[in-house]
């Protein structure tokens, strides 16, 4: 089974749109995205975030700044958004220019408005099993997994990649569901052997077609977070971390790239913005 992230994301966006339409009065969730410089991939991500936010009824705004913005100026902008009652979600698009300390910037965001789930308060709450803003990519993966496997109790899950954006929070979500989780990374020995015992593989390393068919157990579920731009017949193409064509036959479910995790990530950002709105405004449905 190919897990259709595009369709599942669309269903989630429809649900979010319906929930937003039910909010009494005129107040609506507000999301502000801060974009610095002209990183080409970031421009595309931010454009998509804005488009889908508007589509579901979120008041979305993009603040663009030149690369030359100082760390203090950026912090002041974030402080203003923290105080702005119409803004419920703040997302600072990464990467940031080298002269700006990413950690200090993330820590300036009000944790309740941290729709990326990168603030240490949210990271801590997620790892303690408390209510938290969960980073959008692993949250999207989690929803896709739950479409194929409703009960994750006792499953062997292997997370490939130990990033703060995906690998670590993914591990926390799977632990909460009673999986036995192994994280493998660039220094891990015999990754193929470890993967071959997995009921569930989440690949997020940024290495095109790294996960081979021989690594994958029959009937495993494979989630591919990779976005790798490659040249095929002089054309630029996006492919995942999984050797999709050879792996797919063996799996119980597998996500394609594109059309798998990517659309879910944005839908989860919208969901986090609605969650922040409910929390901050006290306007949650009963
Ligand atoms: N750049 C690439 N992925 C992300 C993400 O999930 N959040 C932010 N803020 N920036 C990114």
Boltz pocket constraint, residues with backbone or C-beta under 6 A from the ligand:
constraints:
  - pocket:
      binder: B
      contacts: [[A, 91], [A, 92], [A, 93], [A, 94], [A, 95], [A, 116], [A, 136], [A, 137], [A, 165]]
      max_distance: 6.0
